[in-house]
Amino acid sequence: MKQEAPLHALAAYLPDGTFEQVMAYLTEYKVHLTVTRERQSILGDYRHPDRRGGHRISINGNLNRYAFLITLLHEISHLTTYMQYGNTVASHGKEWKFHFSAVLKQFVGKGYLPPDVEMALRQSIQNPAASSCADDDLMRVLKRYDHKKENHFLVEQLPENQLFRTKDGRVFRKGERIRKRYRCEEVATKRMYLFSPVYEVEVVAA
């Protein structure tokens, strides 16, 4: 289900003071922006112009204001990269990283963001991850501003062998950390999966 809304309604999703700058991008490039329900695998998406229309960006509507802004800027950076290079460069290559860093710099140091988000974003600017949800340090900080849900925690906050439920209803047992991920066993199938330390799950009583 997608929500089409007047662009002025976008202000409710953004940190105070950022609306005008964001609108400048959307109007300059005539972006069709869609706010969607939560998607499990992505926070946002950019589609370049084709026979169906011009630039299209979709952003998950369940994100907190700071995560929404950073995700939107991530997708706008895909747009500006496409405008310069078309489809001739890697999706998250050095060209996109250059554009994303340039866009982000316009929003830091302006008082729009809390100090901890600002600090994490400044670190991310040096070498942006392929997505904001792939940058564990940035995600960890952004999640502090999510609406708190009862009995929900990040995987890294759980003790080893703790049972937890993912958003699709499957139940897992937390295992050992392997490099940057946790190895967890799906209880029903005994199959092993790797989880991000900052993935949010619901604790299940043993």
C-alpha positions as CSV (number, residue, x, y, z in Angstrom):
1,M,0.0,0.0,0.0
2,K,1.4,3.4,-1.0
3,Q,0.4,6.7,0.3
4,E,0.2,9.7,-2.1
5,A,0.2,13.0,-0.3
6,P,0.7,16.7,-1.1
7,L,4.4,17.6,-0.9
8,H,3.7,20.0,2.0
9,A,2.7,17.0,4.1
10,L,6.3,15.8,3.8
11,A,7.3,18.3,6.5
12,A,5.8,16.0,9.1
13,Y,8.4,13.3,8.2
14,L,11.4,15.5,8.4
15,P,13.5,17.2,11.1
16,D,12.5,20.8,11.7
17,G,14.3,23.2,9.4
18,T,15.1,20.7,6.6
19,F,11.9,20.9,4.6
20,E,12.9,23.8,2.3
21,Q,16.2,22.3,1.4
22,V,14.7,18.9,0.7
23,M,11.9,20.5,-1.4
24,A,14.5,22.4,-3.5
25,Y,15.8,19.0,-4.6
26,L,12.4,17.5,-5.3
27,T,11.2,20.4,-7.3
28,E,14.4,20.9,-9.3
29,Y,14.4,17.3,-10.5
30,K,10.5,17.0,-10.5
31,V,10.7,13.9,-8.2
32,H,7.6,11.8,-7.7
33,L,8.0,10.9,-4.0
34,T,6.0,8.1,-2.4
35,V,5.8,7.3,1.3
36,T,5.3,3.6,1.7
37,R,4.5,1.1,4.5
38,E,7.5,-0.6,6.1
39,R,9.5,-2.9,3.8
40,Q,11.7,-5.5,5.3
41,S,14.7,-5.4,3.0
42,I,15.0,-1.7,2.1
43,L,14.4,1.7,3.7
44,G,14.1,3.6,0.4
45,D,14.3,3.2,-3.4
46,Y,15.2,5.4,-6.4
47,R,14.0,4.7,-10.0
48,H,15.4,6.7,-12.9
49,P,13.1,8.1,-15.6
50,D,11.7,5.6,-18.1
51,R,8.5,5.3,-20.2
52,R,6.4,5.3,-16.9
53,G,7.6,8.7,-15.9
54,G,10.4,10.8,-14.4
55,H,12.5,10.4,-11.3
56,R,10.7,8.3,-8.6
57,I,11.7,7.9,-5.0
58,S,10.0,5.9,-2.3
59,I,10.7,6.0,1.4
60,N,9.4,3.9,4.3
61,G,6.9,5.9,6.3
62,N,7.7,4.2,9.6
63,L,11.1,5.7,9.9
64,N,11.8,8.3,12.5
65,R,12.5,11.9,11.2
66,Y,16.3,11.6,11.2
67,A,16.3,8.2,9.5
68,F,13.7,9.4,7.0
69,L,15.9,12.4,6.1
70,I,19.1,10.4,5.7
71,T,17.4,7.7,3.6
72,L,15.8,10.4,1.4
73,L,19.2,12.0,0.9
74,H,20.7,8.6,0.1
75,E,18.1,8.2,-2.7
76,I,18.5,11.8,-3.9
77,S,22.2,11.0,-4.3
78,H,21.3,8.1,-6.6
79,L,19.4,10.6,-8.6
80,T,22.2,13.2,-8.9
81,T,24.7,10.4,-9.7
82,Y,22.4,9.2,-12.4
83,M,22.0,12.7,-13.8
84,Q,25.8,12.9,-14.2
85,Y,26.7,9.3,-15.2
86,G,23.6,7.6,-16.3
87,N,23.9,3.8,-15.8
88,T,27.6,3.7,-16.5
89,V,28.8,3.5,-12.9
90,A,28.3,1.1,-10.0
91,S,25.2,1.7,-7.9
92,H,27.2,2.4,-4.7
93,G,30.6,3.1,-6.2
94,K,32.9,6.1,-5.6
95,E,30.8,8.4,-7.8
96,W,27.7,7.8,-5.6
97,K,29.7,8.1,-2.4
98,F,31.0,11.5,-3.7
99,H,27.5,12.7,-4.4
100,F,26.1,11.4,-1.1
101,S,28.8,13.0,0.9
102,A,28.2,16.3,-0.9
103,V,24.5,16.2,-0.2
104,L,25.0,15.2,3.5
105,K,27.4,18.1,4.1
106,Q,24.5,20.5,3.4
107,F,22.6,19.2,6.4
108,V,25.3,18.8,9.1
109,G,26.4,21.6,11.3
110,K,23.1,23.4,10.9
111,G,21.4,22.4,14.1
112,Y,18.9,20.1,12.3
113,L,20.2,16.9,14.0
114,P,20.8,15.8,17.5
115,P,24.5,15.8,18.5
116,D,24.8,12.0,18.5
117,V,23.2,11.7,15.0
118,E,25.4,14.5,13.8
119,M,28.6,12.8,15.0
120,A,27.7,9.4,13.5
121,L,26.8,11.1,10.2
122,R,30.1,13.1,10.1
123,Q,31.9,9.7,10.4
124,S,29.7,8.2,7.7
125,I,30.4,11.1,5.3
126,Q,34.1,9.9,5.1
127,N,33.0,6.6,3.4
128,P,29.3,6.2,3.2
129,A,27.9,2.6,3.4
130,A,25.8,1.2,0.6
131,S,22.7,2.0,2.7
132,S,22.1,3.7,6.0
133,C,21.0,0.3,7.4
134,A,24.4,-1.1,6.4
135,D,26.2,1.4,8.6
136,D,25.8,-0.2,12.0
137,D,27.1,2.7,14.0
138,L,24.7,5.1,12.2
139,M,21.8,2.8,12.6
140,R,22.6,2.2,16.3
141,V,22.3,5.9,16.9
142,L,19.2,6.5,14.7
143,K,17.3,3.7,16.5
144,R,17.6,5.7,19.7
145,Y,14.9,8.0,18.2
146,D,12.5,5.2,17.2
147,H,9.2,4.8,19.0
148,K,10.0,2.3,21.7
149,K,8.1,-1.0,21.4
150,E,7.5,-3.2,24.4
151,N,9.7,-6.3,24.5
152,H,11.7,-5.3,21.4
153,F,15.5,-5.1,21.4
154,L,18.5,-5.1,19.1
155,V,20.1,-8.5,18.5
156,E,23.3,-7.3,20.0
157,Q,21.5,-6.5,23.3
158,L,20.3,-10.1,23.8
159,P,22.2,-12.7,25.7
160,E,23.5,-15.8,23.9
161,N,20.8,-18.6,23.4
162,Q,18.0,-16.1,23.8
163,L,15.0,-16.8,21.7
164,F,13.6,-14.0,19.5
165,R,11.0,-13.5,16.9
166,T,11.5,-11.5,13.7
167,K,8.8,-9.4,12.0
168,D,7.7,-12.2,9.8
169,G,6.9,-14.4,12.8
170,R,9.9,-16.8,12.7
171,V,11.6,-17.7,15.9
172,F,15.4,-17.9,16.3
173,R,18.0,-18.6,18.9
174,K,20.9,-16.2,19.2
175,G,24.3,-17.7,18.7
176,E,27.9,-16.5,18.6
177,R,29.2,-13.4,16.9
178,I,31.1,-13.9,13.6
179,R,32.9,-10.8,12.5
180,K,30.1,-8.2,12.3
181,R,27.1,-10.5,12.4
182,Y,25.5,-12.9,14.8
183,R,25.0,-16.6,13.8
184,C,21.4,-17.5,14.8
185,E,19.5,-20.8,14.5
186,E,15.9,-20.8,13.2
187,V,14.2,-23.0,15.7
188,A,11.7,-24.6,13.3
189,T,14.1,-25.6,10.6
190,K,17.5,-25.7,12.4
191,R,18.9,-23.6,9.6
192,M,21.5,-20.9,10.4
193,Y,21.2,-17.3,9.5
194,L,23.4,-14.2,10.1
195,F,21.9,-11.2,11.7
196,S,23.0,-7.6,11.9
197,P,23.8,-6.6,15.5
198,V,21.4,-3.6,15.1
199,Y,18.4,-5.6,13.7
200,E,15.4,-5.1,16.0
201,V,13.6,-8.3,17.2
202,E,11.0,-9.3,19.8
203,V,12.1,-11.4,22.8
204,V,10.4,-14.7,23.2
205,A,10.0,-16.3,26.6
206,A,11.8,-19.7,26.8
